[in-house]
Amino acid sequence: MNAKHIELAVTRVHYKHECAVIPGFGAFILRKNYGMANPFSGQLKPSSHTIFFNTDITEDDGFVANELRETLGFNFKQAGELLADFRFQINAILANKSSVPFGELGNFHINPKGELFFLADA
């Protein structure tokens, strides 16, 4: 499976945009949590990032495919085929297992209703 290439493309898209869509599968949304300083207590809260996955956003915006095109030298058709293959393989593995790791980003799971969800790594 080419999950490492897809993970890298999603990560690189997040450097430029807050949403990375895998067509027909879902979107990884990056939420930036800004740091804060409480002048009364003297506490500092550092900035952080949280990744969410939304299965309702499936329309291709082209950002992930373009990133694959630039990093791997693919054309858009080849990048689209790689994304379709990734989507098919994740679904096939989840038919037999309860979870599939997605590199350092987190894990895909199937809930008791048979719905796909994603838990990001801390």
C-alpha positions in Angstrom: 0.0 0.0 0.0 1.2 3.5 -0.7 0.0 5.0 2.5 3.4 6.6 3.2 3.1 8.7 0.0 -0.5 9.7 0.9 0.5 10.5 4.5 3.3 12.7 3.2 1.1 14.5 0.7 -1.6 15.1 3.4 1.0 16.5 5.7 2.5 18.8 3.1 -1.0 20.0 2.1 -1.6 21.0 5.7 1.5 23.3 5.6 -0.4 25.4 3.0 -4.1 24.7 3.6 -6.3 23.6 6.5 -8.0 20.8 4.6 -6.6 17.8 2.7 -9.3 15.8 0.8 -8.9 12.2 -0.4 -11.6 12.1 -3.1 -14.5 9.8 -2.3 -13.1 9.0 1.1 -12.9 12.0 3.4 -11.0 15.1 4.5 -8.3 15.6 7.1 -8.9 19.0 8.7 -6.2 20.8 10.6 -7.2 22.9 13.5 -4.7 25.3 14.8 -4.9 25.9 18.6 -3.1 29.2 19.3 -1.0 29.6 22.4 -2.2 31.7 25.3 -0.7 33.4 28.3 -2.7 34.0 31.4 -1.3 37.2 33.1 -3.1 36.5 36.4 -1.9 32.9 37.0 1.3 33.2 35.0 0.4 30.0 33.0 1.4 29.5 29.4 -0.4 27.3 27.0 1.7 26.5 23.9 0.2 26.5 20.4 -0.7 23.1 19.0 -2.4 21.5 16.1 -5.2 18.9 16.0 -6.2 16.8 13.0 -9.8 15.7 12.5 -11.2 13.5 9.7 -14.6 14.2 8.1 -16.1 11.5 5.9 -18.7 13.9 4.6 -16.2 16.0 2.7 -15.3 13.9 -0.3 -15.3 16.2 -3.3 -11.8 16.5 -4.8 -10.1 19.9 -4.4 -7.0 18.6 -6.2 -4.5 19.6 -3.4 -3.5 16.1 -2.4 -3.3 15.0 -6.0 -1.2 18.0 -6.9 1.2 17.3 -4.0 1.6 13.7 -5.2 2.2 15.1 -8.7 4.9 17.4 -7.5 6.7 15.1 -5.1 6.4 11.8 -7.1 6.4 13.2 -10.6 3.0 11.7 -11.4 0.4 13.3 -13.6 -3.0 14.0 -12.2 -4.5 10.7 -13.6 -1.8 8.7 -11.9 -2.2 10.6 -8.6 -5.9 10.0 -8.8 -5.4 6.3 -9.3 -3.0 6.2 -6.3 -5.6 7.9 -4.1 -8.4 5.5 -5.4 -6.1 2.6 -4.6 -5.4 3.9 -1.1 -9.2 4.3 -0.5 -9.9 0.8 -1.7 -7.1 -0.8 0.3 -8.1 1.0 3.6 -11.7 -0.2 3.1 -10.6 -3.7 2.3 -8.3 -4.0 5.4 -11.0 -2.5 7.6 -13.4 -5.3 6.4 -11.2 -7.7 8.3 -9.5 -5.7 11.0 -10.8 -3.2 13.5 -8.1 -0.6 12.8 -5.6 0.5 10.2 -2.6 2.8 11.0 -2.0 5.8 8.9 1.6 6.5 9.6 2.3 9.0 12.4 -1.1 10.8 11.8 -3.3 8.2 13.5 -5.5 5.2 12.9 -8.6 4.5 10.8 -11.4 2.5 12.6 -14.8 1.2 11.9 -17.4 1.9 14.6 -20.1 -0.7 15.6 -22.5 0.8 13.0 -19.9 0.1 10.3 -18.9 3.8 9.8 -15.4 4.9 9.2 -13.7 7.2 11.7 -10.2 8.4 12.4 -8.3 8.9 15.7 -5.4 11.2 15.4 -2.2 10.5 17.4 -1.3 13.0 20.0 
